[in-house]
C-alpha cells in the first residue's frame, strides 16, 4: 500500500500548489483586490492554506462522526474538545476561526478564482441548522446511552495523532473535499460555510450569547460618513454579505460575518475598522 500513499501524498502537494496559484491569480486579476494586498490578508491566506494542507492530519479533530463514536464509548475526544473551544472562543472572537483557522477556508477561497459569484444567504443559511440540531441530538442520546462521558482521549480514532492513514480515511477525506468544492462551484463563495457547516453553529451561538450579555469582544465598527458607496467591501466579502449596506446602516453585526478583515483592508476611505469593546 506504500506506493498508494505516495501517490496520494503527491496529489496533496499538487493540491497545495493549485490553491496557491489560484489565490495568487485571484489577487493579481483583482477579483479580491486591495490596492496592496494587505499584510494581514497575506498572513490570513497563508494560515488557511497551511490548515488545508494539514487536513489529512487534523480531519478527525473536526469530524462530525468521530464525536459520535467517542460518545458511544464515553470518550471525550478531540472533536468534542475543538467544538467546545470554538464555542468559548466565539464569546470574545466571534467567528474568527472561520477566517483564520478552518481547514476548509483555504479550499473554498481557492475556488473564488473559478466561481466568485455571491452565495445566496437568507433562509438558505438555515439549512445548516437542520443538520446541526439532529446531529447534536444524536450525540447527546449516544452519550447518555453509554452512561455519560468517563474518559478523555484527544487522539481517539487517529493513528499516532494522524487522521488519514487508511484507504477508508482517504475516501472520507475526498468526500468532504468534494462536497465543499461542488457547493462552491455551483452556488458561489464559501457556500459550504453557509449551508452545511456543522462547526459554525457553535460559534454563532457563542456570538449570540456574547451579544445578549454585551461582553467586550472583537467586532467590526463602521463610520458611515466616510463611506463612498464604492461597494468594494461587498465585492471582497468572502461570505457574500452586503457590507456596504451594513456600513450605511451602521449595523455591522451579522451572524455570517467571519471577521476576516477583507472589508477593513480593502476600504480606501477607512470606513470600517476592528474594535474590541462591548456592544
C-alpha positions in Angstrom: 0.0 0.0 0.0 3.0 2.4 0.3 3.0 3.4 -3.4 -0.7 4.2 -3.0 0.0 6.6 -0.1 3.0 8.1 -2.0 0.6 8.9 -4.9 -1.9 10.5 -2.5 0.9 12.5 -0.9 1.9 13.8 -4.3 -1.8 14.7 -5.0 -1.8 16.6 -1.7 1.3 18.6 -2.8 -0.2 19.3 -6.2 -3.5 20.5 -4.5 -1.5 22.9 -2.3 0.3 24.3 -5.4 -3.0 24.7 -7.2 -4.5 26.5 -4.2 -1.6 28.9 -4.0 -1.6 29.6 -7.7 -5.3 30.3 -7.8 -5.3 32.5 -4.8 -2.3 34.4 -6.2 -4.0 34.7 -9.6 -7.2 35.9 -8.0 -5.3 38.7 -6.3 -3.4 39.7 -9.5 -6.6 39.8 -11.5 -8.3 42.0 -8.9 -11.2 39.7 -8.0 -10.5 40.0 -4.4 -8.5 43.2 -4.7 -6.9 45.6 -2.3 -4.6 48.2 -3.7 -1.9 46.5 -1.8 -2.9 43.0 -0.7 -2.6 43.9 3.0 0.0 42.0 5.0 -2.9 40.9 7.3 -4.7 39.3 4.3 -1.4 37.7 3.1 -0.9 36.2 6.5 -4.5 35.0 6.6 -4.2 33.3 3.3 -1.0 31.6 4.4 -2.7 30.3 7.6 -5.7 28.9 5.8 -3.6 27.3 3.1 -1.4 25.6 5.8 -4.5 24.5 7.7 -5.9 23.0 4.5 -2.7 21.1 3.7 -2.7 19.8 7.3 -6.3 18.5 7.0 -5.2 14.8 6.4 -3.7 15.1 9.9 -6.4 17.1 11.6 -9.6 15.8 9.9 -10.8 13.7 12.9 -10.4 16.6 15.2 -13.3 18.3 13.3 -15.2 15.2 12.4 -19.0 15.0 13.0 -18.7 11.2 13.1 -15.8 10.7 15.4 -17.5 12.7 18.1 -20.5 10.3 17.9 -18.2 7.3 18.1 -16.5 8.8 21.1 -19.8 9.4 22.8 -20.8 5.8 22.2 -17.8 4.8 24.3 -18.0 7.5 26.9 -14.9 9.2 25.4 -14.3 13.0 25.3 -12.4 13.1 22.0 -10.6 15.7 20.0 -13.6 17.0 18.0 -15.7 17.4 21.1 -12.9 19.5 22.7 -12.4 21.5 19.5 -16.1 22.3 19.1 -16.2 23.4 22.7 -13.2 25.7 22.2 -14.9 27.2 19.1 -18.0 28.0 21.2 -16.0 29.6 24.0 -13.7 31.5 21.6 -16.7 33.0 19.9 -17.7 34.7 23.2 -14.8 37.0 22.6 -13.6 36.5 19.0 -16.8 35.7 17.1 -16.2 33.5 14.0 -12.6 34.5 13.6 -11.7 30.8 13.4 -13.7 30.5 10.1 -11.5 33.1 8.5 -8.1 32.3 10.0 -8.0 28.6 11.0 -10.7 26.5 9.4 -9.2 23.8 7.1 -12.0 24.3 4.6 -11.3 28.0 4.2 -8.2 27.6 2.0 -10.1 25.2 -0.3 -13.2 27.4 -0.5 -11.4 30.6 -1.1 -9.3 28.9 -3.8 -12.4 28.4 -5.8 -13.1 32.1 -5.8 -10.7 32.1 -8.9 -13.3 29.8 -10.6 -16.6 31.0 -9.3 -16.6 34.3 -7.4 -20.4 34.9 -7.5 -22.0 35.6 -4.1 -23.7 32.7 -2.5 -27.3 33.2 -1.6 -27.9 33.6 2.1 -31.1 34.5 3.9 -33.3 31.4 4.6 -30.7 29.2 2.9 -28.4 29.8 5.8 -30.8 27.8 8.0 -30.0 24.6 6.2 -27.0 24.0 8.4 -29.3 24.3 11.5 -31.5 21.5 10.1 -28.3 19.4 10.1 -26.8 20.6 13.4 -29.8 20.1 15.7 -30.5 16.4 14.8 -26.7 15.7 14.9 -26.4 17.3 18.3 -29.3 15.3 19.5 -27.7 12.0 18.3 -24.5 12.9 20.2 -26.5 13.6 23.4 -28.6 10.4 23.1 -25.5 8.3 22.3 -23.6 9.7 25.3 -26.5 9.2 27.7 -26.9 5.6 26.4 -23.2 4.9 27.1 -23.6 6.1 30.7 -22.1 9.5 30.1 -18.5 10.6 29.4 -15.9 8.8 31.5 -12.5 9.3 29.9 -10.6 11.8 27.7 -8.8 10.7 24.6 -8.0 13.7 22.3 -6.5 11.3 19.7 -9.5 9.0 19.5 -9.6 7.2 16.1 -6.3 8.6 14.9 -3.0 6.8 14.3 -0.4 8.5 16.4 -2.4 11.7 16.1 -2.8 11.5 12.3 -6.3 11.1 10.9 -5.9 9.9 7.4 -3.8 6.7 7.4 -6.1 4.1 5.7 -7.9 3.9 2.5 -11.3 4.5 4.1 -9.9 7.6 5.7 -8.9 8.9 2.2 -12.4 8.1 0.8 -13.9 10.2 3.6 -11.4 12.9 3.1 -12.1 13.3 -0.6 -15.9 13.1 0.0 -15.6 16.1 2.4 -13.3 17.9 -0.1 -15.6 17.1 -3.0 -18.8 18.1 -1.2 -17.5 21.6 -0.3 -15.9 22.0 -3.7 -19.2 21.2 -5.5 -21.1 23.7 -3.3 -18.6 26.4 -4.1 -18.6 25.8 -7.8 -22.4 25.5 -8.0 -23.6 28.1 -5.5 -20.7 30.6 -5.1 -18.4 32.0 -2.5 -18.0 29.7 0.6 -21.4 28.2 0.0 -20.5 25.3 2.3 -20.0 27.6 5.2 -23.5 28.9 4.7 -25.3 25.7 4.0 -23.8 22.6 5.6 -21.0 23.6 8.0 -21.5 21.7 11.3 -19.0 23.8 13.1 -20.3 27.4 12.5 -23.4 27.0 14.7 -21.2 26.6 17.8 -19.6 29.9 17.1 -22.9 31.6 16.0 -24.4 30.6 19.4 -21.3 31.8 21.3 -21.5 35.1 19.5 -25.2 35.4 20.2 -24.6 34.8 23.9 -21.9 37.4 23.8 -24.3 39.9 22.2 -27.0 39.1 24.7 -24.8 39.9 27.7 -22.9 42.7 25.8 -19.5 41.4 26.7 -16.4 43.2 25.3 -15.4 41.3 22.2 -13.7 41.6 18.8 -16.1 43.2 16.3 -16.3 45.5 13.3 -17.2 49.1 13.6 -18.3 51.5 10.8 -18.1 55.2 10.2 -21.0 55.7 7.7 -20.0 59.3 7.0 -16.7 58.1 5.4 -18.4 55.6 3.1 -18.1 56.5 -0.6 -20.5 53.7 -1.5 -18.0 52.1 -3.9 -19.2 48.7 -2.7 -15.7 47.3 -2.7 -16.4 45.9 0.8 -19.3 43.9 -0.5 -17.3 42.7 -3.6 -14.5 41.4 -1.4 -16.6 39.8 1.3 -15.9 36.0 1.2 -19.3 35.4 2.9 -21.2 37.4 0.3 -22.6 39.9 2.8 -23.9 43.3 1.7 -21.3 45.1 3.7 -21.9 48.5 2.2 -25.5 48.4 3.4 -24.3 47.3 6.8 -21.9 50.3 6.9 -24.5 52.8 5.8 -26.9 51.5 8.4 -24.1 51.4 11.0 -25.1 47.8 11.8 -22.0 45.7 11.4 -23.2 42.7 13.4 -24.1 39.7 11.3 -24.1 36.0 12.3 -22.4 35.1 9.0 -19.6 37.6 9.3 -16.3 35.8 10.0 -14.2 38.9 10.8 -11.7 38.1 8.0 -10.9 41.8 7.6 -11.2 42.0 3.8 -13.6 44.9 4.1 -11.3 46.6 6.6 -8.2 46.3 4.5 -10.0 47.0 1.2 -11.7 50.2 2.2 -9.9 53.2 0.7 -11.8 55.6 3.0 -11.1 53.6 6.2 -14.8 53.5 6.9 -14.6 50.1 8.7 -12.2 49.1 11.4 -11.7 46.4 14.1 -12.5 47.2 17.7 -12.6 45.2 20.9 -15.4 46.5 23.1 -18.9 45.8 24.4 -21.7 46.3 22.1 
